[in-house]
């Protein structure tokens, strides 16, 4: 009789509340010693990440689907990134009376934004600011990035204002595609919502056909560069940056899922 799989609910894999309690305990146990606080936090985060990955591996080996596994890995990563953000902004660089310029929204973009990750996949993060970077936001972002690198993540990252995101998305197809499925992880929800609204209204509305044509042309150019027709129907990890994201996008367009962004009234 086949062995039953563990529950797929994320709460059975990574307990977000317990993880945050562990991080708070690490901060309190080493008050005044920032290096010790950091070591304690990284140990807790590494343990949660390891447990999540091992459960995902076990489920896959026992018959779980690839998409289910990718979503579980993404959920585990979300919990770790969100807990790290809370630790950083509460225990390391806490703004007691934050100004409007010290708000940050942390968003997953690209393939990570779609909510599915292959094992040990890169993660793409967008730190959204309301205005120019302050000393506080710079410190938070730098601390988080170094911690994520120490946890073993390969991180693609950018720190931009909403205005910068809109301007760059108009001019750069890669940035435009990465923000298409930007997903709010943590931080200021109003900033994230403002970016999504303005991106929809000022960048993509009414441009569905042109956008899809541009992505198909980009795909054809990549396939030609990689070796011609034998690559035409494949998503390969070795064909260059963005191949997985592009294939995912084309697949969603085929189902009509993403077109609502472009042509909705």
N, C-alpha and C positions, 0 to 999 in steps of 0.2 A: 504494500500500500504506500503511495507516494507520501513523503513527509510534508506536513502542512507548513506553509510559509508563515513567517511572523506577520503581524498586522502591518499594513503599509502606512497607517497614520503616523505623521511626523512626530506626534507627541509620544509615541512608543519608541522612537529612535533617539531624538534629542529633546530633552525637557528644557525648554527655554527659560522657565522660571528658576529651575534648579541651577542652570548654568549661570544666570545672572547673580544668584545668591552666592555661588562659589567665587565669582569675580569680586563681588562686594566684600566677601570674607578675606580674599587675598589682599584687597586694598587696605582694609582695616587692620589686618595682622601685620602689615609692614608700613604703617603710617610714618611718613618722614623719610622713607627709603624708596625712592622712585624705581630704582633698578630692581629691588626685591618685589615690589608691587607688579612690575612688568613681568618678571619671571613667573610669579604665581598665576597671573592672568593667562600667560601663554600656555602654561601647563594645563590649565583647565580647558582652554580652547582647543589645544591639540588633542586632549583626551576625548572631547565631544566630537571633533572632526574624525578621529580615528574610529571611534565607535560607529558613527554614521556610515563611514565608508565600508567598514567590515560588514555591517548589516546589509548594505546595498549589494556588496559582493556575494554574500551568502544567499540573498534572495535571487540574484541573477543565476547563480549556480544551481538553484533548486527550481528553476522554471519561471521566474518572474520575467515579464517582458522588458525589452530594452527601453521603451518609452517610460514605463513605470519606474525603472531603475534610474533613468536620467532625471526624472522629476524628483525622485527621492534625494538624489545627490544634490540637486539644486536647492531643495528645501533644507538640507543639512547645512549647505553653504550659507543660505540666507540667515539661519539661526546664528551661526558663528559670526558673520559680518555684523548683524544687528546687535549681538551681545557685545562685540568689540566696540562698536560705536557708542553704546550706552556706557561702557566702562571708561572710554576715552573722555566723553563729555560730562560724566558725573564725577569720576574719581581723579582724573588727570588734569584736564583743562576745563574745569567747570566755570561757566559764566554765570555768576550769581545774579546779575541784572543784565541779561543779554540785550544788546542794542539790536535794531532791525538789521544792521549790517553784519551781525554775527550769526545770522540764521544760515543753516545748511540743510539741503535736501540731498540724501544719498540715493542714487538711482542705479539700477542694473540696466545695462544697455547691450545691444548686439544679441548674440546667442544666449547669454545669461539672462537678458531681459525677457526672452521667450519662456523662461521657466523650466529649462531642461539643460543638463550638463553631462557631457561624457566624463568618464573617470579622469581626474587630473587635468581637466580642461582649463584653459585660461578663463579668467573672469574679467569682464569689462565694467568699470565703475565710472559714473559721472557724478561729481560733486557740484551741486548747483548752488550758486550764491546770488543774493539779490543785487549786490553792488561789487565794487572792487574788493580784492582780497584784503582781509584784516590780519593782524598778527595772530588773533585767536583762531580764525578759520585756517590759516596756514599751518598753525601748530597741530590742530586736530587732524587735518588731512595728512600731514607728514607722519604723525605718530601712527595713524591707522595703516598707512602704506607700509611702513617699516615692519609693523606687527604682522601684516598679511604676508609679506615676503618671508618673515621668519617662520610663519606657519606653513610655508611651502607653496603658497599660491603664486601663479604667474598672473600679474595684474596689469591690464590695460586701463589707463585712468586719464581723466581730464577734470579740470576745475574751471568752470565757466559761469558767467551770469546767464540769466534767461535771454537777455538781448544778444549776447555772444553766441549762444546756442542757435538762436533763430537765424542770425546773419550767416553763420558758418554752414548751417543746414541748407540754406538757399544756394550756397556757392559750391558745396562739396558733397558729391553723391554718397561717399562713404559715411560721412557724418550724418547725412540725412537718413540713410538706411539704418544706422546704429540707433538713432533716436526713435525710429518708427515704432518700436515696441519697448520703449523705455518703461521700466517698472519701478515704482517707488518702493524702496526698501525700508528706510527709516529717516528720521530727521523731520524737517519742516514740510508738512503735507501740503500747505498752501503754495509753497514754491514749486513743488512737483506738479501740482494741479495747474498752476499758471503756465508752466512749460508745456504740458500736454495740450492745454487749450490753445495757446498761441502757435504751437507747432501745427496743430490741426488747421487752425484758421488762416495762418499767415504763410505756411510753407506748402502744405500738401493738398488742401481742399481744391477739388476740381482738376487735379493733375494726374489722375490715375493712369490713363493710357500712356502719357508721356513718361511717367515714372517706370512703368512696367517695361516699355520699349527700351529705355535707357539701361535697365538692369539686364534685360536679355542681351543687349549689345555687349555689355560688360562681361557677361557670362561667355558669349561667343569668343570674345577677344582672349579671355583667360584660357579657354579650351584650345584655341589655336596656338597660343604661346606654349601650352603644356604638351602639345603633340598631336593636335587634330581630332578627328572624329572619334577615335577610340575613347576619348575622355568625355564625350558629349553628354552621356547620360549618367555620369558618376559624380558623387561628391567625394573628393579625395583630400586627405589631410596634407598631401605633399604638393598641392598645386598652387600654394601661396596663401597669404593672409586673407581671411574673410571668406574662404570657400565654403565652410560649413554654414556661415550666416547667409550667404547668398543662396545656397541650395534650400535652406529652410524657408527663406523668403519666397523663392519661386514656387515652392510647394504650397505655401499658404495662399499665394495669389491664385494658384490653380484651383483651390477650393473656394475662392472668393472671399476669404476671411478678412484679408487686410484692405480690400478695396473700399470698405466702409469708411476708412480714414480719408480717402481721397475724394470720394464723390458724394458724401453725405451732405445734406443741405445745411 
